[in-house]
Amino acid sequence: MITEKIGSYSLFVQGFRDANVTDSEKVLRDLRGSFPGVDLQLLRADRVAGREHIVFSARSAVESFQSKNRRAKHLSMELLLFASGEHQIIEAIKLLGVTASSRELALVGLSDTRLDSNQLSNRAMESVKGIPDDTVLQIKTRKKVEDLKRAYYIPDKELNAAKMPSEEDNSVLKRLIIERSALLALEN
């Protein structure tokens, strides 16, 4: 479980493996009903480029949401847009939305009131029928590197051009994905 303060908001992130979610909308509705005042979003963890990706996206979403330039009606959707680097909600959902075949998930919550992260984690574990495991957020395998490159349209040429001497591919990839979120933030 990851918790962090972002301005007046508390950020909560919990990764899950071996999840079984047949209807992500229902899961989110149930969780949101159990935790009013907490903006919750479920993401495909196989499309998350580490803790930094989520934290940067959450910071950008909070900043954007509090300004006159918000893109969405709900902070959870604003987060989804920044995490995906997409302008349109439908495209963001295609990229990061949880499907029935998703087994690795990330639950992200933002709250400007007190948040019982242990209670939220336990309730989410029941709802997604998964095992809490934040390592699903990390880029640990070559397969995840390739999947992220494909999902975010990052060709090898771009990856190699952005690479610093002795930098690992997963570090470059993380930077390039976060850069896509940063470009959205600059447009505000």
N, C-alpha and C positions, 0 to 999 in steps of 0.2 A: 504494500500500500504506500502510495506517495501522497503526502500532504504538504501544501505550501501556501503561503500568504501572497496574494496578488492584489495590491491596493487594499480596498476594504473587503475583498472577497477571500474566501478560503477555497483552495483547489484541492480536490480529492481525485486520485486516479487509482484504480485497481484493475490489474490484469487478471484474466481467467484463462485457463486451458481446459480442454475436454468439455467445453460448454455445449449445451444442447438447447438452442433457442429456435423454436419453430415460427414464432411471431414476435419479432423485435418490437413492433409498435405496442403490442399488448404488454410486454415486459416493461417497456419504458413507461407506459400509462400507469401500470401497477406501482412501479417504483416511485414515480412522480407523485402518485396519490399518497403513498406512505411517507414521503418526505417533501411536504409542501415548502416552498421557498428555496428549494434546491434545484438549480437548473442542471438536469442530467442528460447525458448523451452516451449512447453505445456506439463504439467504433470497432471495425475489424482490426485486430491487433497485428495481423500480417501486413497491414498497410500503414503501420505506425513506425516511424524511424527513431525510436528511443524516447526516453523521458523528456529530453530537451525539446523534441518535436511537439509534444503535448503542452509543456510549460510555455513555450514560445507562442503557440497557437492560443492558449488560454489568456496570456497577457495581451496579445493583440486583440482578441475578441472582447475582453473587458474594456480595454481602451476605446475601441471602436464603438461598442455598445453604449458607453457613457457619453459619446460625442453625438453631434447632430448627423454624423455620417454613417450611422448603423445601416447594415444591409438586411437585417432580419428582425422579426418581431420579438424573437426569444433569444436569450443569451446562448442557449444550447445550440441553436441553429447558427448563430454567429461563430461559435467555436468550430462547428462542423465545416463552415466555409473556410476559415483560416487553416484548419488542420489539413484540408484537402488542397488548398491553394486555388480553389475554383471560385468563379464569380457567381455561378448559378447553383441554387440549392439542389436541383435535380441531378446535376453533375457531381456535386459533393456527395450526395447519397449513393450514386452509382459507384463512386470510388471507395468510400469509407463505410457505407451502410452494411449492417449485419444481415446476412441471409441465413436460410435454414442450414446451409452447409458450413457456415462459419463455426469453427471450433475454438479459435483463440480470439478473445474479446478484450476490449478496454472499456471500463465504465469511467466516465469523467463527470465530475460534479463541481459546480461552482455555486457558492452560497455567500450572501452578505450577512447571514445570521449564523449563530453557533451551529456547528455541524458535528453530530456524533458519527465519526468516520467508522468506528468499529461496528456500530449498529447498521450503518448503510452497507458496509462490506458483507456482513452476515446475511442481510436481507437480499442483497444482490446475488450472493452465492446460491441461495435457494431459488431465486428467480431464473438465473441463467443455467442452473444445474451444472455449474463448473467448479473447478478447483482454483482458489486464488493463487496467482503466480505472475508476478510482475516481470519475470524474465521474458514473457511473450512480447513485451514492448521492445526489447533489445534487438539489434541486428546481429545475430550470432551465427547465422548459416549463410552459405553461398546461395542457397535457394531463396532465402529472404532478400538478399541483395538483388538477385535477378528479378524477383517478383516486384520489388519496389521500383527498380529501374523501368520495368515494363509499365507499371501502374502510373508512375509520374512522368512518363515519357522522357527518360534521361538516357540518351544513347552513350555508348562507351566513349565516343569522341568527346562529349561534354564532360564526362567523368574524368577522363585523362587530362583534359585541358585545365580543369579546376584543381587537380591534385597537386598538393605541395610535396616537396621531396620527402620521402619515407612515410608519407601519410597512407593509412589503410583505406581501402575502398569504402568500408562501411562509414568511416568518418567523413569522407568526401560526400558520399551519398546523403548522409544526414544533413550536412551543410546545404547541399543543393535543394533538398526538400524543404528545409526551413526557409531558404531563400525564396521559394515560391510563395510561402506565407507572407514573408516580408514585403514582397512586391504588392500583395493585396493591401497591406497596411500602408504602404506609400501612396496608394491611390486614394486613400481617405483624405 
